[in-house]
């Protein structure tokens, strides 16, 4: 059985690797509408919701609690967002550790098991860490365990592209068995790994 708590921690660790190397916060990213700063703003925004939702809050209740902080995220600088990430990460990790996987969590599309929300958030963290890395021309490796888990999640959760407004169509040419699992997962979310020249971190 997949240990999503451990994988969430590995995905969060990616930010320790990449954030110290982000110097151009206006750089373009594979999220075509977002700069590097806006990608990190999204990541911090998503993390801020986790403790309240896992504590049993409804989407509306948590939104009310976070309204001021979310507004500040909109215009925060890159360094301010890094500080916000460093602040929220321990609280998020503690919230996941304290929540049974079969608890139900209210999300924007309805009730879902906590383990599914955790898998979704792990996927989100890993993919956006890569977005930040390649925006700075850095090759960020996830590691074999995270590679496989994220690819499995993408293939099951996004098999029918249930949220076409969130992802571009899959990029062909990355489904060969010899292609790294990370690159296949990224291509299934509409990202083209080969289009971003990178250097080893």
Secondary structure, DSSP 8 states (H G I E B T S, - for coil): ---HHHHHHHHHHHHHHHGGG---TT-B-SSTT-BHHHHHHHHHHHHHHHHHHHTT--HHHHHHHHHHHHHHHHH--HHHHHHHHHHHHHHHHHHHHTS-TTSEEEETTEEEEHHHHHHHHHHHHHHHHHHHHHHTTEE----HHHHHHHHHHHHHHSTT-TTTTTS----TT--STTS-HHHHHHHHTT--GGGS--EE-
